[in-house]
Amino acid sequence: MSRKERLRTSPLRPLYLWAAKRYRSLKRLFGYPETARIGVVDYDRYWDSKAQRGLGQLSAWRLRRAQVFAGVVTAGDRVLDLGVGDGALLAYVIAQKGIAGYGLDISPKAVDFCRAHGLNVGLADIQRPIGEVLAQHFPEVTAFDYIILSEIIEHIPDPESLLTSLGPYARKGIIVSIPNTGYHQHRLRLLLGRFPLQWVVTPGEHLRFWTRADFHWWAARLNFRIAREVPYEGTPLLKNVWPSLFAAALVYVLQPCND
């Protein structure tokens, strides 16, 4: 029996996993990812490297996010996932709730992968006028019940224009998930002289940053009301009691104000 197999069956496995997680958290306070490099992100290279680790598979983090999305939508809804990536989140929601799923992504490799797995996904830059993009790829759909922006708006320079333009196309709401820059580990990293670590390959991945308080203010200024807020990742128990400090990431359901 190999060392890994012995560990899987060992009564000490929970303790080992807890210690390993704490060790990774400490490394993130003081260091930088082993995958780090400086420069523009090459998305083809990104998807090639991701393919080696297993495309279409939900990590624990992404699974929790997908479960929140599935808890928002209802059977039969039309749901559009912008920045669909490998389609794993959308496929999960389709399987769980029986929705009609659609997606858009800027990466040809990601789109090819999604299509090969039966997903209705188009190749598009969502920073173009969204009405033109939707008319080009899904001319038969005049509106969706929900539009998902899963860890996307922090990557684009003008999320305000995108959200505002999406309003008329989302009948029930816009589902947005973001990392919380006010998370206590990010605050500690700042205290230690380093900027919050919310990227994997290069610091240029994220162009915008929100704390929970900032997001509430920002959504109101865009004339959206927050219909639902779910802290889906962070410190167990505490993330629900004090999400501003202990939620690492949050899901919001936004609806346009009627006044």
C-alpha positions as CSV (number, residue, x, y, z in Angstrom):
1,M,0.0,0.0,0.0
2,S,1.4,3.4,-1.0
3,R,1.8,6.3,1.3
4,K,-1.2,8.1,-0.2
5,E,-3.4,5.1,0.2
6,R,-2.3,4.6,3.8
7,L,-3.2,8.3,4.5
8,R,-6.7,7.9,3.0
9,T,-7.5,5.2,5.4
10,S,-5.7,6.5,8.5
11,P,-7.6,7.9,11.5
12,L,-5.2,10.8,11.4
13,R,-6.3,11.9,8.0
14,P,-8.7,14.7,9.3
15,L,-5.9,16.1,11.4
16,Y,-3.5,16.0,8.5
17,L,-5.9,17.7,6.2
18,W,-6.6,20.4,8.8
19,A,-2.9,21.0,9.3
20,A,-2.2,21.1,5.5
21,K,-5.0,23.7,5.1
22,R,-3.6,25.8,7.9
23,Y,-0.1,25.6,6.3
24,R,-1.4,26.7,2.9
25,S,-3.1,29.7,4.6
26,L,0.1,30.7,6.3
27,K,2.0,30.5,3.0
28,R,-0.6,32.8,1.4
29,L,0.0,35.4,4.1
30,F,3.7,35.7,3.4
31,G,4.4,34.4,-0.1
32,Y,3.2,34.2,-3.6
33,P,1.7,31.3,-5.7
34,E,4.1,28.8,-7.2
35,T,2.3,29.5,-10.5
36,A,3.1,33.2,-10.3
37,R,4.6,35.0,-13.2
38,I,4.6,38.6,-14.5
39,G,2.9,39.6,-17.7
40,V,-0.2,39.3,-19.7
41,V,-2.3,36.2,-19.2
42,D,-2.2,33.9,-22.2
43,Y,-5.6,32.2,-22.0
44,D,-4.7,29.4,-24.4
45,R,-1.8,28.5,-22.2
46,Y,-4.1,28.8,-19.1
47,W,-6.6,26.3,-20.6
48,D,-3.8,24.0,-21.7
49,S,-2.5,23.8,-18.2
50,K,-6.0,23.4,-16.7
51,A,-6.6,20.5,-19.1
52,Q,-3.8,18.6,-17.5
53,R,-5.4,19.0,-14.1
54,G,-8.9,18.0,-15.3
55,L,-11.2,20.3,-17.2
56,G,-14.9,20.2,-16.3
57,Q,-14.3,19.1,-12.7
58,L,-15.6,21.2,-9.8
59,S,-13.2,21.8,-7.0
60,A,-14.6,22.0,-3.5
61,W,-14.6,25.8,-3.8
62,R,-16.4,25.9,-7.1
63,L,-18.8,23.2,-6.1
64,R,-20.0,25.4,-3.1
65,R,-20.5,28.2,-5.5
66,A,-22.4,26.0,-8.0
67,Q,-24.7,24.8,-5.2
68,V,-25.6,28.4,-4.3
69,F,-26.4,29.1,-8.0
70,A,-28.6,26.0,-8.1
71,G,-30.4,27.1,-5.0
72,V,-31.3,30.4,-6.7
73,V,-32.7,29.2,-10.0
74,T,-35.8,27.1,-10.6
75,A,-36.6,24.3,-13.0
76,G,-37.2,25.5,-16.5
77,D,-35.4,28.8,-16.1
78,R,-33.4,30.1,-19.0
79,V,-29.9,30.9,-17.5
80,L,-27.0,32.6,-19.2
81,D,-23.5,32.1,-17.8
82,L,-21.1,34.9,-18.9
83,G,-17.5,33.8,-18.8
84,V,-18.6,30.2,-18.7
85,G,-15.0,28.8,-18.8
86,D,-15.0,25.0,-18.8
87,G,-18.7,24.9,-18.3
88,A,-18.6,22.8,-15.1
89,L,-20.7,25.3,-13.1
90,L,-23.3,25.6,-15.8
91,A,-23.4,21.8,-16.3
92,Y,-23.9,21.3,-12.6
93,V,-26.9,23.7,-12.4
94,I,-28.4,22.1,-15.5
95,A,-28.1,18.6,-14.0
96,Q,-29.5,19.7,-10.6
97,K,-32.3,22.0,-11.6
98,G,-33.2,21.2,-15.2
99,I,-32.7,24.7,-16.5
100,A,-32.1,25.7,-20.1
101,G,-28.4,26.7,-20.0
102,Y,-26.5,29.1,-22.3
103,G,-23.0,30.4,-22.1
104,L,-20.4,32.8,-23.6
105,D,-16.7,32.9,-23.2
106,I,-13.7,34.6,-24.9
107,S,-11.5,31.5,-25.0
108,P,-11.8,29.3,-28.2
109,K,-10.4,26.4,-26.3
110,A,-12.9,26.8,-23.4
111,V,-15.8,27.1,-25.9
112,D,-14.7,24.0,-27.9
113,F,-14.5,22.0,-24.6
114,C,-18.0,23.1,-23.6
115,R,-19.5,22.3,-27.0
116,A,-17.8,18.9,-27.0
117,H,-19.7,18.2,-23.8
118,G,-23.1,19.3,-25.1
119,L,-23.3,22.8,-23.8
120,N,-24.8,25.7,-25.8
121,V,-21.9,28.1,-25.6
122,G,-20.8,30.9,-28.0
123,L,-17.4,32.5,-28.5
124,A,-17.7,36.2,-27.6
125,D,-16.1,39.2,-25.8
126,I,-18.7,40.2,-23.2
127,Q,-17.2,43.7,-23.2
128,R,-18.7,44.4,-26.6
129,P,-22.3,45.8,-26.6
130,I,-24.2,42.9,-24.9
131,G,-27.3,43.4,-27.1
132,E,-25.3,42.7,-30.2
133,V,-23.6,39.7,-28.7
134,L,-26.8,38.1,-27.6
135,A,-28.5,38.7,-30.9
136,Q,-25.6,37.1,-32.7
137,H,-25.4,34.0,-30.6
138,F,-28.9,33.4,-29.2
139,P,-31.3,35.2,-31.6
140,E,-34.2,33.0,-30.5
141,V,-33.9,34.3,-26.9
142,T,-35.2,37.8,-26.1
143,A,-34.4,37.5,-22.3
144,F,-33.2,35.1,-19.7
145,D,-34.5,34.4,-16.2
146,Y,-31.1,34.8,-14.7
147,I,-27.7,35.9,-15.9
148,I,-24.6,34.6,-14.1
149,L,-21.4,36.5,-13.6
150,S,-19.3,34.0,-11.7
151,E,-16.0,35.6,-10.5
152,I,-16.0,37.7,-13.7
153,I,-16.6,41.4,-12.9
154,E,-13.3,41.8,-11.1
155,H,-11.5,40.8,-14.3
156,I,-13.0,43.5,-16.6
157,P,-12.3,47.3,-16.6
158,D,-15.9,48.5,-16.9
159,P,-18.2,46.2,-15.0
160,E,-20.6,49.1,-14.4
161,S,-21.5,49.3,-18.1
162,L,-21.9,45.5,-18.3
163,L,-24.2,45.2,-15.4
164,T,-26.3,48.2,-16.4
165,S,-26.7,46.8,-20.0
166,L,-27.7,43.3,-18.7
167,G,-30.6,44.6,-16.7
168,P,-33.2,44.4,-19.5
169,Y,-32.1,40.9,-20.4
170,A,-32.5,39.4,-16.9
171,R,-36.1,38.9,-15.9
172,K,-35.5,37.5,-12.4
173,G,-32.1,38.8,-11.5
174,I,-28.3,38.9,-12.1
175,I,-26.3,36.4,-10.1
176,V,-22.9,37.8,-9.2
177,S,-20.1,36.2,-7.3
178,I,-17.0,38.1,-6.1
179,P,-14.0,37.6,-3.8
180,N,-14.2,39.7,-0.7
181,T,-11.2,41.9,-0.3
182,G,-12.2,42.6,3.3
183,Y,-11.6,39.0,4.2
184,H,-9.5,38.8,7.4
185,Q,-6.6,37.0,5.7
186,H,-6.4,39.7,3.1
187,R,-6.4,42.3,5.9
188,L,-3.6,40.4,7.6
189,R,-1.6,40.3,4.4
190,L,-1.9,44.1,4.0
191,L,-0.8,44.4,7.6
192,L,2.3,42.4,6.7
193,G,3.1,44.7,3.8
194,R,1.7,42.7,0.9
195,F,-1.4,43.3,-1.2
196,P,-4.3,40.7,-0.9
197,L,-3.6,37.6,-2.9
198,Q,-6.6,37.1,-5.1
199,W,-4.8,35.9,-8.2
200,V,-3.2,32.6,-9.3
201,V,-1.0,33.4,-12.3
202,T,-0.3,37.1,-12.5
203,P,-1.3,40.2,-10.4
204,G,-3.0,41.6,-13.5
205,E,-5.8,39.1,-13.3
206,H,-7.9,41.3,-11.2
207,L,-8.6,44.9,-12.2
208,R,-11.3,45.7,-9.6
209,F,-11.7,45.0,-5.9
210,W,-14.6,45.1,-3.5
211,T,-15.1,44.6,0.2
212,R,-18.7,43.6,1.3
213,A,-19.5,47.2,2.3
214,D,-18.1,48.5,-1.0
215,F,-20.2,46.1,-3.0
216,H,-23.4,47.1,-1.2
217,W,-22.7,50.8,-1.9
218,W,-21.6,50.1,-5.5
219,A,-24.7,48.1,-6.3
220,A,-27.0,50.8,-4.9
221,R,-25.3,53.4,-7.0
222,L,-25.9,51.3,-10.1
223,N,-29.6,51.3,-9.1
224,F,-29.7,47.6,-8.1
225,R,-31.1,46.1,-5.0
226,I,-29.5,43.1,-3.3
227,A,-32.3,40.5,-3.2
228,R,-30.0,37.8,-1.7
229,E,-26.5,37.5,-0.3
230,V,-24.7,34.2,0.4
231,P,-21.2,34.0,1.9
232,Y,-20.3,30.7,0.3
233,E,-16.6,30.5,1.2
234,G,-14.6,31.5,4.3
235,T,-14.3,30.7,7.9
236,P,-16.9,28.1,8.9
237,L,-19.9,29.5,10.9
238,L,-18.2,32.9,11.3
239,K,-18.7,33.7,7.6
240,N,-22.4,33.7,8.1
241,V,-22.3,35.8,11.3
242,W,-19.8,38.4,10.2
243,P,-19.4,38.1,6.4
244,S,-17.6,41.4,6.0
245,L,-14.6,39.9,7.9
246,F,-14.9,36.2,7.6
247,A,-16.4,35.5,4.1
248,A,-13.7,34.9,1.5
249,A,-16.2,35.1,-1.3
250,L,-19.9,36.0,-1.7
251,V,-22.8,35.4,-4.1
252,Y,-25.3,38.2,-4.7
253,V,-28.6,38.2,-6.6
254,L,-29.1,41.7,-8.0
255,Q,-32.4,43.1,-9.2
256,P,-33.0,46.5,-10.8
257,C,-34.7,49.0,-8.5
258,N,-38.1,50.1,-9.9
259,D,-38.1,53.6,-8.5
